[in-house]
Amino acid sequence: MADPLIGLHAFLGELGLAAFLWAFIETLNPERHRIKRAKIAAILGVTFLFASWIAGGYYYVSYYGSNVKPLIKNGPETWGHDIFMESKEHIFLFLPFVALLTFSLIKNYEKFTDKNKKIRKSVLWLCALIIILGAMMAFMGYLISGSVRAALEAAG
């Protein structure tokens, strides 16, 4: 049976991605009321991603590293950890900080004139990066779960 922390980690991460999708949409047409909503979405996104970071990190340190990783490494699909978990670990470390940077730009957006499209484009690109990387992480989590299932089946 899967640890509930995995579900919490995934759920919080997906909420974070949804919040940055909301921020992306609000930033497409940056009127004052939309920027206010983008700030709310971005701070929610940062909060959810850091919470996911904590839940996932605690699970990794307390359970995955000592129980699941050896199972995958001794199973038929070692690439589940060797490629995808290693990639996920590195993306996992910096994604909340990219989200914090994005929130900072949105928070200070009113200080810039409407003519400054570079700031808006930067926010849009950062939101898109967060969404794309987060979706990739969810997919990698699915592949890692497949490696665990294969290892359990091979162990009989």
MOJO-V695445 format. One record per residue. RES is the residue in one small letter. BURIAL is b if it has 9 or more other C-alpha atoms within 8 Angstrom, else e. Layout:
# MOJO-V695445
res->RES burial->BURIAL
res->RES burial->BURIAL
This chain:
# MOJO-V695445
res->m burial->e
res->a burial->e
res->d burial->e
res->p burial->e
res->l burial->b
res->i burial->b
res->g burial->e
res->l burial->b
res->h burial->b
res->a burial->b
res->f burial->b
res->l burial->b
res->g burial->b
res->e burial->b
res->l burial->b
res->g burial->b
res->l burial->b
res->a burial->b
res->a burial->b
res->f burial->b
res->l burial->b
res->w burial->b
res->a burial->b
res->f burial->b
res->i burial->e
res->e burial->b
res->t burial->b
res->l burial->e
res->n burial->e
res->p burial->b
res->e burial->e
res->r burial->e
res->h burial->e
res->r burial->b
res->i burial->b
res->k burial->e
res->r burial->b
res->a burial->b
res->k burial->b
res->i burial->e
res->a burial->b
res->a burial->b
res->i burial->b
res->l burial->b
res->g burial->b
res->v burial->b
res->t burial->b
res->f burial->b
res->l burial->b
res->f burial->b
res->a burial->b
res->s burial->b
res->w burial->b
res->i burial->e
res->a burial->b
res->g burial->b
res->g burial->e
res->y burial->e
res->y burial->b
res->y burial->b
res->v burial->b
res->s burial->e
res->y burial->b
res->y burial->b
res->g burial->b
res->s burial->b
res->n burial->e
res->v burial->b
res->k burial->b
res->p burial->b
res->l burial->b
res->i burial->b
res->k burial->b
res->n burial->e
res->g burial->b
res->p burial->b
res->e burial->b
res->t burial->b
res->w burial->e
res->g burial->b
res->h burial->b
res->d burial->e
res->i burial->e
res->f burial->b
res->m burial->b
res->e burial->b
res->s burial->e
res->k burial->b
res->e burial->e
res->h burial->e
res->i burial->b
res->f burial->b
res->l burial->e
res->f burial->e
res->l burial->b
res->p burial->b
res->f burial->e
res->v burial->b
res->a burial->b
res->l burial->b
res->l burial->e
res->t burial->b
res->f burial->b
res->s burial->e
res->l burial->b
res->i burial->b
res->k burial->e
res->n burial->e
res->y burial->b
res->e burial->e
res->k burial->e
res->f burial->e
res->t burial->e
res->d burial->e
res->k burial->e
res->n burial->e
res->k burial->e
res->k burial->e
res->i burial->b
res->r burial->b
res->k burial->e
res->s burial->e
res->v burial->b
res->l burial->b
res->w burial->e
res->l burial->b
res->c burial->b
res->a burial->b
res->l burial->e
res->i burial->b
res->i burial->b
res->i burial->e
res->l burial->b
res->g burial->b
res->a burial->b
res->m burial->e
res->m burial->b
res->a burial->b
res->f burial->e
res->m burial->b
res->g burial->b
res->y burial->e
res->l burial->b
res->i burial->b
res->s burial->e
res->g burial->b
res->s burial->b
res->v burial->b
res->r burial->e
res->a burial->b
res->a burial->b
res->l burial->b
res->e burial->e
res->a burial->e
res->a burial->e
res->g burial->e
